[in-house]
Amino acid sequence: MKEKITEILNDETIETTEDRVEKLAKELALLVIPKDKYNKLSERVEKLESEKKEAQEKLDELEKKNMTDEELKTKELAEIEKTKKELSFEKNKLKAKDLFKSANVDEKQIESLLDKVVSEDETKTLELTNSFIEILNVKVDETKKKIETDLLTGTHKPDIKSNGNEPKEITLEDFKNMSYGDKKKLFAEDTEKYNELIKQV
């Protein structure tokens, strides 16, 4: 299609733009299904699907007629059991979702977690959900403690005075590791030393 359009656009025998547009329209018309033909095909597909559904219903009906009472009961029991399992799964999914929400788990994470914890067995679902929540809470607590520890121990606190009034010598390495607040304090207490170190950085 693209080649044909390029060919028409580059054809020097076509003199006017109107002729070029007309030729493009004719070529495109060959590639596009006319609307009435599309509608007919669409109607035919819908009719075939409807006929298939009707045929399946008739087949199911014939199967039921040929079944004994015991086979019918077995089939109905199987359908009831299937529906029961589906409903149980959905109920457990809702309970697990509520537990995750009450534990302040992010909505996006909940969906991925539900696939891992939900089953038809309510007890198992709730146990798995609570286990996941406990693990998440432990990880959150560990992360909080680690951040607090890092903040408390990781912040460099220079000892500007080593004993009494005698100032400690601050090295260039000490200066580089100082926080902004410590550098500001050094500038206020010893501007000359601050200027000396800042030139070396």
C-alpha positions in Angstrom: 0.0 0.0 0.0 2.8 2.4 1.0 4.7 1.6 -2.2 1.7 2.2 -4.3 1.1 5.6 -2.7 4.7 6.6 -3.1 4.6 5.5 -6.8 1.5 7.7 -7.4 3.0 10.7 -5.6 6.2 10.4 -7.6 4.5 9.8 -11.0 5.4 12.7 -13.2 2.9 11.8 -15.9 0.1 13.0 -13.5 0.0 16.7 -14.1 -2.6 18.1 -11.6 -3.1 17.6 -7.9 -6.7 16.7 -8.6 -5.7 13.9 -10.9 -3.2 12.6 -8.3 -5.8 12.7 -5.6 -8.3 10.8 -7.8 -5.8 8.1 -8.7 -4.9 7.7 -5.0 -8.6 7.4 -4.1 -9.1 4.7 -6.8 -6.1 2.7 -5.5 -7.3 3.0 -1.9 -10.8 1.9 -2.8 -9.3 -1.4 -4.0 -7.6 -1.9 -0.7 -10.5 -1.0 1.6 -13.6 -3.1 2.1 -16.8 -1.2 1.1 -19.0 -0.4 4.1 -22.0 -2.4 2.8 -19.8 -5.4 2.2 -18.3 -5.0 5.7 -21.8 -4.8 7.2 -22.9 -7.9 5.4 -19.8 -9.8 6.6 -20.3 -8.5 10.1 -24.0 -9.6 10.1 -22.9 -13.1 8.8 -20.4 -13.5 11.6 -23.0 -12.5 14.2 -25.5 -14.9 12.7 -22.9 -17.7 12.7 -22.1 -17.0 16.4 -25.8 -17.0 17.3 -26.2 -20.3 15.4 -23.2 -21.8 17.2 -24.7 -20.8 20.6 -28.1 -22.2 19.7 -26.4 -25.5 18.5 -24.5 -25.7 21.8 -27.7 -25.2 23.8 -29.4 -27.9 21.8 -26.4 -30.2 22.3 -26.5 -29.6 26.1 -30.3 -30.2 26.1 -29.8 -33.5 24.2 -27.1 -34.6 26.6 -29.5 -33.9 29.5 -32.3 -35.9 27.9 -30.0 -38.8 27.4 -28.7 -38.6 31.0 -30.1 -40.7 33.7 -31.4 -39.0 36.8 -28.2 -39.9 38.7 -26.0 -38.4 35.9 -28.1 -35.2 36.0 -27.8 -34.9 39.7 -24.0 -35.5 39.4 -23.7 -32.8 36.8 -25.8 -30.3 38.8 -23.8 -31.1 41.9 -20.6 -30.4 40.0 -21.9 -27.1 38.8 -23.0 -26.2 42.3 -19.6 -27.1 43.7 -17.9 -25.0 41.0 -20.1 -22.0 41.8 -19.5 -22.6 45.6 -15.7 -22.6 45.0 -15.8 -19.4 42.9 -17.9 -17.6 45.5 -15.7 -18.8 48.3 -12.6 -17.6 46.4 -14.2 -14.1 45.8 -15.3 -13.9 49.5 -11.8 -14.7 50.7 -10.3 -12.3 48.2 -12.4 -9.5 49.7 -11.5 -10.4 53.3 -7.8 -10.5 52.4 -8.1 -7.2 50.6 -9.7 -5.6 53.7 -6.9 -6.9 56.0 -4.2 -5.5 53.7 -6.1 -2.1 53.6 -6.4 -2.0 57.3 -2.6 -2.6 57.5 -2.1 0.4 55.2 -0.6 -1.7 52.4 -0.4 0.3 49.1 -3.3 -0.5 46.7 -1.0 -1.5 43.9 0.8 -4.0 46.1 -2.5 -5.4 47.4 -3.4 -6.7 43.9 -0.1 -8.5 43.5 -0.3 -9.9 47.0 -3.8 -11.2 46.6 -2.7 -13.6 43.8 -0.3 -15.2 46.3 -2.4 -15.5 49.4 -6.1 -16.1 48.3 -7.5 -19.6 47.9 -10.9 -21.3 48.4 -9.8 -22.2 52.0 -10.7 -19.2 54.2 -8.5 -20.3 57.1 -5.4 -20.7 54.8 -6.1 -17.4 53.1 -6.4 -15.5 56.4 -3.2 -17.1 57.8 -1.2 -16.3 54.7 -2.6 -12.7 54.6 -1.7 -12.1 58.3 1.8 -13.7 57.7 2.4 -11.3 54.8 1.3 -8.3 56.9 3.6 -9.4 59.8 6.5 -9.7 57.4 5.7 -6.3 55.9 5.5 -4.7 59.4 8.8 -6.2 60.5 10.5 -4.9 57.3 9.0 -1.5 57.8 10.2 -1.4 61.4 13.6 -2.6 60.5 13.9 0.0 57.8 12.8 2.8 60.1 15.3 1.7 62.8 18.1 1.5 60.2 17.3 5.0 58.9 17.2 6.4 62.5 20.5 4.7 63.3 22.1 5.9 60.1 20.9 9.4 60.8 22.1 9.4 64.4 25.5 7.7 63.8 26.1 8.8 60.3 26.1 12.5 61.0 29.6 13.8 61.6 29.8 15.8 64.8 33.2 17.4 65.0 34.7 17.9 68.4 35.8 21.5 68.0 37.2 21.6 71.5 39.1 18.6 72.7 39.4 19.5 76.4 38.1 22.6 78.1 39.1 25.7 76.1 41.8 24.2 74.0 40.5 23.9 70.3 41.1 20.7 68.5 42.9 20.9 65.2 40.4 20.3 62.3 41.8 18.5 59.3 40.8 18.9 55.7 39.2 15.4 55.9 37.2 16.5 59.1 36.0 19.6 57.2 34.9 17.6 54.2 32.8 15.3 56.4 31.2 18.1 58.3 27.5 18.8 57.8 26.4 22.2 56.6 25.3 23.1 60.2 28.8 22.2 61.6 30.5 24.2 58.8 28.3 27.2 59.7 29.2 26.8 63.3 32.9 26.6 62.5 32.6 29.8 60.4 30.9 31.6 63.3 33.5 30.4 65.9 36.7 30.4 63.7 36.3 32.3 60.4 40.0 32.2 59.7 40.2 28.4 60.0 37.0 28.1 57.9 38.5 30.2 55.1 41.7 28.3 55.2 39.9 24.9 54.9 37.4 26.1 52.2 40.3 27.2 50.0 41.8 23.7 50.2 38.6 21.9 49.2 
